[in-house]
Amino acid sequence: MDRRSFLKTLTGGIAVLGLGAAAGRFDIASSSALAADFPDLAAVKGTDVKSMAKLALESLGGLGRFVKSGQTVLIKPNMGWAVGPEKAANTSPELISSLIENALALGAKKVSVFDNTCDNWKSAYSNSGLEQASIDAGAEVVPANKESYYQSVTVPGARYLKEVSYHELYLEADVVINVPVLKHHGGARMTAALKNLMGVVWDRHAMHRNGLDETIPELFLYKKPALNIVEAQRVMLTGGPRGRGDSKYLSAQMLLASADPVAIDAASAAIISEGGINAPGYIAQAEKLGLGVSDLSKLKIQRLTI
């Protein structure tokens, strides 16, 4: 399946009407007929990000498939820029708060949120709206602006990043949920699941020196997030990753979810290609490292419209 086919067939899936905050909970994990046959990727088209996330997670077996009672959970959004949600440079507060509430309802011992920001961390946390939304939902929002928060580890199988300093909470968390916003990136072409992990490490200069296409995938060799959710509603096409006053946007109105970071980035590349942005080289490199599958025709994709 090529990218054009992926986009054309998206709305040909199941139409779900009337799903909102008051809708009854349906967990596909409760269906024995489907329990062992979850899709590789859920792609939801709609306008309400919380309902879209709920539907995407249910199609994958529910968040309870990934988060168990008593576990510690790290939710890693894009929170690197001191701009408001209208810029679509950061993950939306509504999406992150809904995931926090869901994880805590499942019995998570603790939910943490952080990002190694590019702008001043206090301003980025505050202006993005993510800090307050996360606190209100019951999460612990932690800083990531000092090297003392990071621990150096040896990365197995890495060619370029043989030693990496990851944030201690990334290393300690029982479950990591990776929740980027899809957008243009001036250096890497595109930000989605793979690129978002640059926000859990300290020395990103070494990554730029050795090439982002080569180094971004290696971040996943030590520890992979259990789940990736890509918000692709209003997709920044120019001026990324922070955005400018003249940035152009694509109204894609989509949300993707998958345990496979390569698959979800391949689908993300299909979306952002509508704005003339080619797929970044790090997707193919990640597949070479055995991190996932990029050929959408080889994946079981659940396409849903809400």
C-alpha positions in Angstrom: 0.0 0.0 0.0 1.5 3.4 -1.0 0.9 6.6 0.8 -1.8 7.8 -1.5 -3.7 4.6 -1.0 -3.4 4.9 2.8 -4.9 8.3 2.7 -7.7 7.5 0.2 -8.8 4.4 2.2 -8.7 6.1 5.6 -12.3 7.2 5.6 -13.5 3.9 4.1 -13.3 2.2 7.5 -15.8 2.0 10.3 -17.9 5.2 10.8 -18.5 5.7 14.5 -21.3 8.2 15.3 -22.1 9.9 18.6 -19.0 8.9 20.4 -18.2 11.5 23.0 -17.5 12.0 26.7 -20.9 10.5 27.6 -20.5 7.4 25.4 -20.4 4.1 27.0 -17.0 2.4 27.4 -16.3 -0.3 24.9 -13.0 -2.2 25.3 -12.1 -4.5 22.4 -9.9 -6.4 24.8 -13.1 -7.9 26.3 -13.9 -9.6 23.0 -12.3 -13.1 22.9 -12.8 -13.2 19.1 -10.5 -10.1 18.6 -8.3 -10.3 21.6 -5.4 -12.1 19.8 -5.8 -10.2 16.6 -5.3 -6.5 17.2 -4.3 -4.2 14.4 -0.7 -3.0 14.0 -1.9 0.5 13.6 -5.1 2.5 14.3 -5.9 5.5 12.2 -8.8 7.7 13.3 -10.2 10.7 11.5 -12.3 13.2 13.4 -12.3 16.5 15.2 -12.4 15.7 18.9 -8.9 14.5 20.0 -10.1 12.9 23.2 -12.7 10.8 21.5 -10.3 10.0 18.7 -7.7 8.7 21.2 -10.4 6.7 23.1 -11.4 5.0 19.8 -7.9 4.4 18.7 -6.9 2.8 22.0 -10.0 0.6 22.1 -9.2 -0.7 18.6 -5.7 -1.7 19.9 -7.2 -3.5 22.9 -7.6 -0.6 25.3 -4.9 1.2 27.2 -5.1 -1.6 29.8 -3.3 -3.8 27.2 -0.2 -1.6 27.8 -0.7 -0.2 31.4 -1.2 -2.5 34.4 -2.3 -1.7 37.9 0.7 -0.6 40.1 3.0 0.4 37.2 4.7 3.7 36.8 3.9 5.5 33.6 5.8 8.1 31.7 3.9 10.1 29.1 6.3 12.0 26.7 4.6 14.8 24.7 6.0 17.4 22.5 6.4 20.2 25.0 9.5 21.9 23.8 8.3 25.2 22.7 7.0 28.3 24.6 4.0 28.8 22.4 0.3 28.2 22.7 -1.7 25.2 21.4 -2.9 27.2 18.4 0.6 26.9 16.9 0.4 23.1 16.8 4.1 22.9 17.8 3.3 20.9 21.0 1.0 18.1 21.7 -2.5 19.3 22.7 -3.2 19.5 26.5 -6.6 17.7 25.9 -4.9 14.6 24.5 -2.3 14.3 27.3 -4.8 14.9 30.1 -7.1 12.2 28.7 -4.2 9.7 28.7 -3.2 10.6 32.2 -6.7 10.1 33.5 -7.1 6.8 31.7 -3.8 5.5 33.0 -4.6 6.4 36.6 -8.1 4.9 36.2 -6.4 1.6 35.3 -4.5 1.8 38.6 -1.1 3.2 37.5 1.0 3.9 40.6 2.3 7.2 39.2 2.1 9.1 35.9 4.9 11.5 35.0 5.3 14.0 32.2 8.4 15.8 31.0 10.3 17.1 27.9 13.8 18.3 27.4 12.7 21.6 25.9 14.3 23.8 23.4 12.8 27.0 24.7 13.1 27.9 28.4 11.6 25.0 30.1 9.4 26.9 32.5 8.0 29.0 29.7 7.5 26.0 27.4 5.8 24.0 30.2 3.5 26.9 31.0 2.7 28.4 27.6 2.0 25.1 26.0 -0.8 24.5 28.5 0.6 21.1 29.1 1.9 21.6 32.6 -1.4 22.7 34.2 -3.4 20.2 32.2 -1.2 17.4 33.3 -1.2 18.5 37.0 -5.0 18.9 36.9 -5.3 15.3 35.5 -3.2 13.9 38.3 0.3 13.6 36.8 3.6 14.7 38.2 5.3 17.2 35.9 9.0 17.1 36.2 11.9 19.2 34.9 14.4 17.9 32.4 16.7 21.0 32.1 19.8 19.7 34.1 22.3 17.1 33.3 22.0 15.7 36.8 18.5 14.3 35.8 20.1 12.0 33.2 22.0 8.7 33.5 24.5 7.4 30.9 24.0 3.9 29.6 25.6 1.7 26.9 23.3 1.3 23.9 23.4 -2.2 22.4 23.9 -2.4 18.7 24.5 1.3 18.2 27.0 2.5 15.7 26.9 6.2 16.5 25.3 6.6 20.0 27.1 4.0 21.9 26.7 5.9 25.1 23.5 7.9 25.7 22.3 9.9 28.8 18.6 9.3 29.1 16.4 11.0 31.6 16.2 8.9 34.8 12.4 8.8 34.6 12.6 7.3 31.1 14.9 4.6 32.3 12.8 3.9 35.5 9.3 4.0 34.1 7.5 0.6 33.7 5.6 2.0 30.7 6.5 4.8 28.3 3.8 6.3 26.1 5.2 8.4 23.3 2.8 11.2 22.3 4.2 13.6 19.7 2.4 16.0 17.4 3.0 15.6 13.7 4.8 18.5 12.2 7.6 19.8 9.9 11.1 19.9 11.2 13.8 22.0 9.6 16.6 19.6 10.3 14.9 16.2 10.2 12.0 17.0 7.8 9.4 15.6 10.1 8.6 15.1 13.8 6.6 12.1 14.8 7.2 9.1 17.1 10.8 8.4 16.3 12.0 12.0 16.4 10.1 12.7 19.7 12.5 10.6 21.7 15.1 13.3 21.3 13.3 14.9 24.2 14.4 12.2 26.7 18.1 12.5 26.1 20.7 15.1 27.2 23.3 15.5 24.5 21.4 16.2 21.3 24.4 18.0 19.7 26.1 14.6 19.3 23.0 13.5 17.3 23.2 16.5 15.0 26.9 16.0 14.5 26.5 12.3 13.4 23.3 12.9 11.4 19.7 12.7 12.6 18.8 10.0 10.1 21.4 7.8 11.6 21.1 8.6 15.3 17.3 9.1 15.9 16.6 5.4 15.4 19.4 4.4 17.8 17.6 6.0 20.7 15.1 3.1 20.5 17.7 0.4 20.8 18.1 0.7 24.5 14.4 1.0 25.4 11.3 1.3 23.3 8.0 3.0 24.3 5.2 0.6 24.8 2.8 2.7 22.8 3.1 5.6 20.3 0.2 8.1 19.6 0.7 10.7 16.9 -1.6 13.7 17.0 -2.1 14.9 13.4 -5.0 17.3 13.5 -3.5 20.6 12.4 -0.2 19.6 10.9 2.5 22.3 10.6 4.1 22.2 7.1 6.5 25.1 7.2 8.5 26.9 9.9 8.9 23.8 12.1 9.6 22.7 14.7 8.6 25.9 16.6 6.4 27.5 14.0 6.4 31.1 12.7 3.7 33.7 12.1 3.6 32.7 8.4 3.7 28.9 8.9 1.4 26.9 6.7 -0.8 24.1 8.0 -2.6 21.0 6.8 -6.0 20.3 8.3 -5.5 16.5 8.4 -7.9 15.9 11.4 -6.2 12.5 12.2 -4.8 10.6 15.1 -2.6 7.5 14.9 -1.8 4.8 17.5 0.6 1.9 17.3 3.2 -0.1 19.3 5.4 0.1 16.2 7.3 3.4 16.0 8.3 2.7 12.4 4.8 1.9 11.2 3.3 4.9 12.8 6.0 7.2 11.4 5.5 5.7 7.9 1.7 6.5 8.3 2.7 10.0 9.6 4.9 10.5 6.5 2.0 9.6 4.3 -0.1 12.3 5.9 2.5 15.1 5.9 3.4 14.2 2.3 0.1 15.9 1.3 1.9 19.1 2.2 4.9 18.3 0.0 7.2 17.0 2.7 9.1 13.8 1.8 9.6 11.0 4.2 12.7 11.4 6.4 15.6 8.9 6.0 15.4 7.8 9.6 12.3 5.7 9.0 14.1 3.4 6.6 17.1 3.3 9.0 14.9 2.4 11.9 13.5 -0.5 9.9 17.0 -1.7 9.1 17.7 -1.8 12.8 14.7 -4.1 13.3 12.6 -1.5 15.1 9.5 -2.0 13.0 7.8 -2.2 9.6 7.5 0.8 7.2 5.6 -0.9 4.4 2.0 -0.1 5.0 0.8 -2.8 2.8 2.3 -5.4 5.2 0.4 -4.0 8.2 -3.0 -4.6 9.5 -4.5 -1.1 9.8 -7.8 -0.3 11.5 -9.2 2.8 9.8 -11.9 4.6 11.7 -13.9 7.8 11.3 -15.6 9.5 14.2 
